[in-house]
Amino acid sequence: MTPADLTARLGIPSGPLFFPVTAYGPDGAVDLDTYRAHVRQGVEAGAAAVFACCGTGEFHALTPEEFEACVRAAVEATEGRVPVVAGAGYGTALAVRYARLAETAGADGLLALPPYLVIAGQQGLLRHYREIAAATALPVVVYQRDNAVFTPETVVELARTQGIVGLKDGLGDLDLMQRIVSAVRSEVPGDFLYFNGLPTAEQTQLAYRAVGVPLYSSAVFCFAPEIALAFHGALEAGDSGMAQRLLDGFYRPFVELRAQGRGYAVALVKAGVRLRGLDVGEVRPPLHEPTEDHVKRLAQIIERGYALLEEGK
């Protein structure tokens, strides 16, 4: 898939962007059969794309061999119905290695995660992502968060780089995002993709849409696809009533529960997938499992979310 192809496919918000969790068996090893089932269920539910082995998929916890196997399994499970974008991260040399493994496994694109540990200047960050983009023929979306925060001028240079097609924002600085969108729009011809990558992005998506960021990742889609689809549909249709009901009755309580534990942006999602009947195993260290009480509260929040859907019919 060329950069133009991926930009065209992702630029049409036909459904939520699906970030599957990575399944582990009782022995802690990657469970590829369950992972394929999880990905397949998401595609059949209406995902617009699969982002494999990214943050929700515990990229940090996978060996290169496990990463390649999972990306290949995601490609197999989607059967070409939607694009598969794979994570790539750590230092430049390892990020390039993961990018090439993803290309070998059949991925359609890359989500370039922040570099490991170091806090680099703009010139170093630009070089890092340009080397990732040059390493394969895969289109690249750059992920802004933590130690990878860009000035508008740097994003303009990223947008001018062959193979880099978009920016995902996990920082949450809307003033910066507005200036980035404005700068790229003014100085770089053609389409450039923007994604809201904050945890539980639905909670902030109304604000992100207002500054020109139409796409967002949906971890909720992993365990409650009908709720995620209903919210996505409400945004696209301008149904503020449904969007607000879901924000008030489901997303806000979920976000407040997520704030109760470190790493819950992943651990709660995996617990939700298990609650819905697919045993994807526990998170790997250094993440930890939610408490029993928090899992019970999660079940109640999910139940309330589905009740809201019924009330809206």
MITI-333751 format. One record per residue (C-alpha): residue number from 1; residue in one letter; x, z, y. Coordinates in steps of 0.05 Angstrom, whole numbers, plus 5000, padded with zeros to 4 digits. Layout:
residues N
+-----+----+------+------+------+
|   i | aa |    x |    z |    y |
+-----+----+------+------+------+
| NUM |  A |    X |    Z |    Y |
...
+-----+----+------+------+------+
This chain:
residues 313
+-----+----+------+------+------+
|   i | aa |    x |    z |    y |
+-----+----+------+------+------+
|   1 |  M | 5000 | 5000 | 5000 |
|   2 |  T | 5030 | 4979 | 5067 |
|   3 |  P | 5030 | 5024 | 5128 |
|   4 |  A | 4974 | 4981 | 5157 |
|   5 |  D | 4934 | 4987 | 5092 |
|   6 |  L | 4940 | 5062 | 5090 |
|   7 |  T | 4924 | 5069 | 5164 |
|   8 |  A | 4861 | 5027 | 5154 |
|   9 |  R | 4839 | 5067 | 5092 |
|  10 |  L | 4852 | 5135 | 5123 |
|  11 |  G | 4825 | 5115 | 5191 |
|  12 |  I | 4755 | 5106 | 5163 |
|  13 |  P | 4728 | 5177 | 5154 |
|  14 |  S | 4686 | 5162 | 5093 |
|  15 |  G | 4693 | 5233 | 5067 |
|  16 |  P | 4737 | 5294 | 5068 |
|  17 |  L | 4812 | 5289 | 5054 |
|  18 |  F | 4823 | 5325 | 4988 |
|  19 |  F | 4883 | 5370 | 4978 |
|  20 |  P | 4879 | 5390 | 4904 |
|  21 |  V | 4909 | 5454 | 4878 |
|  22 |  T | 4961 | 5448 | 4823 |
|  23 |  A | 4937 | 5473 | 4756 |
|  24 |  Y | 4978 | 5519 | 4713 |
|  25 |  G | 4965 | 5540 | 4641 |
|  26 |  P | 4968 | 5610 | 4611 |
|  27 |  D | 5042 | 5603 | 4601 |
|  28 |  G | 5053 | 5586 | 4674 |
|  29 |  A | 5071 | 5513 | 4662 |
|  30 |  V | 5037 | 5456 | 4699 |
|  31 |  D | 4973 | 5437 | 4663 |
|  32 |  L | 4968 | 5362 | 4675 |
|  33 |  D | 4902 | 5353 | 4637 |
|  34 |  T | 4867 | 5404 | 4680 |
|  35 |  Y | 4900 | 5376 | 4742 |
|  36 |  R | 4875 | 5306 | 4726 |
|  37 |  A | 4805 | 5335 | 4716 |
|  38 |  H | 4808 | 5370 | 4783 |
|  39 |  V | 4831 | 5307 | 4819 |
|  40 |  R | 4779 | 5264 | 4783 |
|  41 |  Q | 4723 | 5312 | 4802 |
|  42 |  G | 4744 | 5309 | 4874 |
|  43 |  V | 4746 | 5233 | 4876 |
|  44 |  E | 4678 | 5229 | 4842 |
|  45 |  A | 4650 | 5279 | 4892 |
|  46 |  G | 4668 | 5234 | 4950 |
|  47 |  A | 4739 | 5248 | 4974 |
|  48 |  A | 4767 | 5195 | 5020 |
|  49 |  A | 4839 | 5207 | 4997 |
|  50 |  V | 4879 | 5253 | 4952 |
|  51 |  F | 4939 | 5291 | 4982 |
|  52 |  A | 4977 | 5313 | 4920 |
|  53 |  C | 5029 | 5368 | 4917 |
|  54 |  C | 5023 | 5388 | 4990 |
|  55 |  G | 5011 | 5457 | 5018 |
|  56 |  T | 4948 | 5473 | 4979 |
|  57 |  G | 4982 | 5443 | 4918 |
|  58 |  E | 5040 | 5492 | 4922 |
|  59 |  F | 5094 | 5440 | 4936 |
|  60 |  H | 5142 | 5497 | 4948 |
|  61 |  A | 5133 | 5522 | 4876 |
|  62 |  L | 5144 | 5457 | 4838 |
|  63 |  T | 5208 | 5430 | 4808 |
|  64 |  P | 5224 | 5357 | 4822 |
|  65 |  E | 5203 | 5340 | 4751 |
|  66 |  E | 5137 | 5376 | 4758 |
|  67 |  F | 5125 | 5344 | 4825 |
|  68 |  E | 5135 | 5274 | 4798 |
|  69 |  A | 5090 | 5288 | 4738 |
|  70 |  C | 5034 | 5315 | 4783 |
|  71 |  V | 5037 | 5256 | 4831 |
|  72 |  R | 5035 | 5208 | 4772 |
|  73 |  A | 4975 | 5246 | 4743 |
|  74 |  A | 4939 | 5243 | 4810 |
|  75 |  V | 4951 | 5168 | 4813 |
|  76 |  E | 4924 | 5160 | 4742 |
|  77 |  A | 4863 | 5203 | 4757 |
|  78 |  T | 4844 | 5165 | 4820 |
|  79 |  E | 4849 | 5098 | 4785 |
|  80 |  G | 4860 | 5064 | 4852 |
|  81 |  R | 4794 | 5086 | 4881 |
|  82 |  V | 4826 | 5124 | 4939 |
|  83 |  P | 4897 | 5130 | 4966 |
|  84 |  V | 4944 | 5183 | 4939 |
|  85 |  V | 4990 | 5214 | 4990 |
|  86 |  A | 5045 | 5261 | 4963 |
|  87 |  G | 5083 | 5317 | 4997 |
|  88 |  A | 5157 | 5312 | 5012 |
|  89 |  G | 5199 | 5367 | 5043 |
|  90 |  Y | 5259 | 5414 | 5046 |
|  91 |  G | 5324 | 5388 | 5077 |
|  92 |  T | 5334 | 5315 | 5090 |
|  93 |  A | 5369 | 5299 | 5024 |
|  94 |  L | 5317 | 5334 | 4982 |
|  95 |  A | 5259 | 5306 | 5023 |
|  96 |  V | 5287 | 5236 | 5010 |
|  97 |  R | 5292 | 5252 | 4936 |
|  98 |  Y | 5219 | 5275 | 4934 |
|  99 |  A | 5198 | 5214 | 4973 |
| 100 |  R | 5231 | 5168 | 4922 |
| 101 |  L | 5201 | 5208 | 4864 |
| 102 |  A | 5132 | 5199 | 4896 |
| 103 |  E | 5144 | 5124 | 4903 |
| 104 |  T | 5165 | 5119 | 4830 |
| 105 |  A | 5103 | 5157 | 4809 |
| 106 |  G | 5058 | 5107 | 4845 |
| 107 |  A | 5038 | 5145 | 4908 |
| 108 |  D | 5010 | 5105 | 4967 |
| 109 |  G | 5040 | 5148 | 5022 |
| 110 |  L | 5078 | 5211 | 5040 |
| 111 |  L | 5061 | 5274 | 5079 |
| 112 |  A | 5129 | 5296 | 5107 |
| 113 |  L | 5129 | 5372 | 5108 |
| 114 |  P | 5173 | 5413 | 5156 |
| 115 |  P | 5247 | 5419 | 5138 |
| 116 |  Y | 5269 | 5481 | 5102 |
| 117 |  L | 5288 | 5544 | 5143 |
| 118 |  V | 5326 | 5514 | 5201 |
| 119 |  I | 5300 | 5509 | 5272 |
| 120 |  A | 5324 | 5441 | 5295 |
| 121 |  G | 5323 | 5407 | 5363 |
| 122 |  Q | 5281 | 5345 | 5377 |
| 123 |  Q | 5339 | 5297 | 5364 |
| 124 |  G | 5352 | 5328 | 5295 |
| 125 |  L | 5278 | 5328 | 5277 |
| 126 |  L | 5272 | 5255 | 5296 |
| 127 |  R | 5332 | 5236 | 5254 |
| 128 |  H | 5304 | 5277 | 5195 |
| 129 |  Y | 5237 | 5241 | 5194 |
| 130 |  R | 5267 | 5173 | 5207 |
| 131 |  E | 5311 | 5182 | 5146 |
| 132 |  I | 5251 | 5200 | 5103 |
| 133 |  A | 5213 | 5139 | 5129 |
| 134 |  A | 5273 | 5094 | 5115 |
| 135 |  A | 5282 | 5119 | 5044 |
| 136 |  T | 5221 | 5084 | 5014 |
| 137 |  A | 5169 | 5032 | 5029 |
| 138 |  L | 5115 | 5087 | 5032 |
| 139 |  P | 5079 | 5101 | 5097 |
| 140 |  V | 5093 | 5170 | 5125 |
| 141 |  V | 5049 | 5222 | 5159 |
| 142 |  V | 5092 | 5275 | 5194 |
| 143 |  Y | 5067 | 5347 | 5190 |
| 144 |  Q | 5075 | 5388 | 5254 |
| 145 |  R | 5077 | 5464 | 5243 |
| 146 |  D | 5123 | 5524 | 5240 |
| 147 |  N | 5194 | 5500 | 5253 |
| 148 |  A | 5175 | 5427 | 5264 |
| 149 |  V | 5141 | 5424 | 5332 |
| 150 |  F | 5148 | 5361 | 5373 |
| 151 |  T | 5146 | 5342 | 5446 |
| 152 |  P | 5101 | 5284 | 5465 |
| 153 |  E | 5163 | 5242 | 5477 |
| 154 |  T | 5187 | 5255 | 5406 |
| 155 |  V | 5120 | 5236 | 5376 |
| 156 |  V | 5123 | 5171 | 5416 |
| 157 |  E | 5190 | 5157 | 5382 |
| 158 |  L | 5161 | 5175 | 5314 |
| 159 |  A | 5103 | 5128 | 5326 |
| 160 |  R | 5152 | 5073 | 5343 |
| 161 |  T | 5189 | 5084 | 5277 |
| 162 |  Q | 5175 | 5034 | 5223 |
| 163 |  G | 5136 | 5067 | 5167 |
| 164 |  I | 5111 | 5128 | 5205 |
| 165 |  V | 5036 | 5121 | 5213 |
| 166 |  G | 5010 | 5189 | 5235 |
| 167 |  L | 5017 | 5262 | 5255 |
| 168 |  K | 4983 | 5321 | 5221 |
| 169 |  D | 4979 | 5383 | 5265 |
| 170 |  G | 4982 | 5453 | 5235 |
| 171 |  L | 5004 | 5486 | 5300 |
| 172 |  G | 4937 | 5492 | 5336 |
| 173 |  D | 4962 | 5480 | 5407 |
| 174 |  L | 4906 | 5435 | 5434 |
| 175 |  D | 4940 | 5426 | 5501 |
| 176 |  L | 5001 | 5398 | 5466 |
| 177 |  M | 4959 | 5354 | 5420 |
| 178 |  Q | 4921 | 5325 | 5480 |
| 179 |  R | 4987 | 5308 | 5513 |
| 180 |  I | 5014 | 5277 | 5448 |
| 181 |  V | 4951 | 5235 | 5438 |
| 182 |  S | 4954 | 5212 | 5511 |
| 183 |  A | 5028 | 5195 | 5509 |
| 184 |  V | 5024 | 5154 | 5445 |
| 185 |  R | 4961 | 5119 | 5468 |
| 186 |  S | 4996 | 5100 | 5533 |
| 187 |  E | 5063 | 5078 | 5505 |
| 188 |  V | 5054 | 5053 | 5433 |
| 189 |  P | 5008 | 4995 | 5416 |
| 190 |  G | 4967 | 4996 | 5353 |
| 191 |  D | 4935 | 5051 | 5312 |
| 192 |  F | 4967 | 5119 | 5300 |
| 193 |  L | 4932 | 5170 | 5257 |
| 194 |  Y | 4920 | 5243 | 5276 |
| 195 |  F | 4899 | 5298 | 5229 |
| 196 |  N | 4878 | 5370 | 5239 |
| 197 |  G | 4920 | 5408 | 5188 |
| 198 |  L | 4903 | 5480 | 5205 |
| 199 |  P | 4880 | 5524 | 5146 |
| 200 |  T | 4805 | 5514 | 5137 |
| 201 |  A | 4807 | 5458 | 5187 |
| 202 |  E | 4731 | 5453 | 5192 |
| 203 |  Q | 4733 | 5517 | 5234 |
| 204 |  T | 4770 | 5481 | 5290 |
| 205 |  Q | 4750 | 5409 | 5279 |
| 206 |  L | 4698 | 5406 | 5334 |
| 207 |  A | 4753 | 5422 | 5384 |
| 208 |  Y | 4803 | 5374 | 5352 |
| 209 |  R | 4753 | 5316 | 5354 |
| 210 |  A | 4746 | 5327 | 5429 |
| 211 |  V | 4820 | 5314 | 5440 |
| 212 |  G | 4823 | 5252 | 5396 |
| 213 |  V | 4839 | 5280 | 5327 |
| 214 |  P | 4784 | 5254 | 5281 |
| 215 |  L | 4814 | 5269 | 5213 |
| 216 |  Y | 4823 | 5336 | 5178 |
| 217 |  S | 4845 | 5366 | 5113 |
| 218 |  S | 4793 | 5404 | 5072 |
| 219 |  A | 4816 | 5458 | 5025 |
| 220 |  V | 4743 | 5479 | 5017 |
| 221 |  F | 4730 | 5412 | 4984 |
| 222 |  C | 4771 | 5437 | 4924 |
| 223 |  F | 4718 | 5488 | 4905 |
| 224 |  A | 4655 | 5472 | 4945 |
| 225 |  P | 4654 | 5396 | 4954 |
| 226 |  E | 4580 | 5394 | 4971 |
| 227 |  I | 4591 | 5442 | 5029 |
| 228 |  A | 4652 | 5404 | 5054 |
| 229 |  L | 4614 | 5338 | 5049 |
| 230 |  A | 4554 | 5366 | 5086 |
| 231 |  F | 4598 | 5390 | 5142 |
| 232 |  H | 4635 | 5324 | 5145 |
| 233 |  G | 4569 | 5287 | 5146 |
| 234 |  A | 4542 | 5331 | 5201 |
| 235 |  L | 4602 | 5316 | 5244 |
| 236 |  E | 4596 | 5242 | 5233 |
| 237 |  A | 4521 | 5242 | 5247 |
| 238 |  G | 4526 | 5287 | 5307 |
| 239 |  D | 4482 | 5339 | 5272 |
| 240 |  S | 4506 | 5400 | 5311 |
| 241 |  G | 4452 | 5443 | 5280 |
| 242 |  M | 4478 | 5435 | 5209 |
| 243 |  A | 4550 | 5440 | 5231 |
| 244 |  Q | 4537 | 5505 | 5267 |
| 245 |  R | 4497 | 5535 | 5210 |
| 246 |  L | 4555 | 5521 | 5162 |
| 247 |  L | 4606 | 5547 | 5212 |
| 248 |  D | 4567 | 5611 | 5224 |
| 249 |  G | 4544 | 5624 | 5153 |
| 250 |  F | 4600 | 5598 | 5110 |
| 251 |  Y | 4665 | 5577 | 5145 |
| 252 |  R | 4672 | 5637 | 5192 |
| 253 |  P | 4662 | 5688 | 5136 |
| 254 |  F | 4710 | 5649 | 5092 |
| 255 |  V | 4763 | 5647 | 5147 |
| 256 |  E | 4755 | 5721 | 5160 |
| 257 |  L | 4765 | 5735 | 5086 |
| 258 |  R | 4825 | 5688 | 5084 |
| 259 |  A | 4857 | 5730 | 5139 |
| 260 |  Q | 4856 | 5791 | 5094 |
| 261 |  G | 4917 | 5769 | 5053 |
| 262 |  R | 4982 | 5732 | 5062 |
| 263 |  G | 4980 | 5665 | 5026 |
| 264 |  Y | 4905 | 5668 | 5018 |
| 265 |  A | 4899 | 5597 | 5046 |
| 266 |  V | 4922 | 5576 | 4977 |
| 267 |  A | 4906 | 5636 | 4932 |
| 268 |  L | 4832 | 5640 | 4954 |
| 269 |  V | 4823 | 5566 | 4944 |
| 270 |  K | 4850 | 5571 | 4873 |
| 271 |  A | 4804 | 5631 | 4860 |
| 272 |  G | 4746 | 5589 | 4886 |
| 273 |  V | 4762 | 5532 | 4838 |
| 274 |  R | 4763 | 5582 | 4781 |
| 275 |  L | 4696 | 5612 | 4804 |
| 276 |  R | 4666 | 5542 | 4801 |
| 277 |  G | 4686 | 5535 | 4727 |
| 278 |  L | 4754 | 5500 | 4725 |
| 279 |  D | 4811 | 5545 | 4702 |
| 280 |  V | 4869 | 5521 | 4745 |
| 281 |  G | 4909 | 5585 | 4733 |
| 282 |  E | 4939 | 5632 | 4784 |
| 283 |  V | 4986 | 5618 | 4842 |
| 284 |  R | 5060 | 5620 | 4830 |
| 285 |  P | 5105 | 5671 | 4865 |
| 286 |  P | 5119 | 5686 | 4920 |
| 287 |  L | 5044 | 5679 | 4931 |
| 288 |  H | 4999 | 5730 | 4898 |
| 289 |  E | 4928 | 5732 | 4873 |
| 290 |  P | 4869 | 5758 | 4915 |
| 291 |  T | 4843 | 5827 | 4899 |
| 292 |  E | 4782 | 5834 | 4854 |
| 293 |  D | 4740 | 5856 | 4914 |
| 294 |  H | 4762 | 5795 | 4953 |
| 295 |  V | 4743 | 5749 | 4896 |
| 296 |  K | 4674 | 5781 | 4893 |
| 297 |  R | 4666 | 5770 | 4968 |
| 298 |  L | 4688 | 5698 | 4960 |
| 299 |  A | 4635 | 5687 | 4907 |
| 300 |  Q | 4582 | 5715 | 4955 |
| 301 |  I | 4606 | 5669 | 5011 |
| 302 |  I | 4603 | 5608 | 4966 |
| 303 |  E | 4533 | 5627 | 4944 |
| 304 |  R | 4512 | 5635 | 5016 |
| 305 |  G | 4542 | 5567 | 5033 |
| 306 |  Y | 4501 | 5532 | 4979 |
| 307 |  A | 4439 | 5569 | 5001 |
| 308 |  L | 4449 | 5541 | 5071 |
| 309 |  L | 4450 | 5471 | 5042 |
| 310 |  E | 4383 | 5484 | 5008 |
| 311 |  E | 4354 | 5512 | 5073 |
| 312 |  G | 4376 | 5449 | 5110 |
| 313 |  K | 4338 | 5402 | 5064 |
+-----+----+------+------+------+
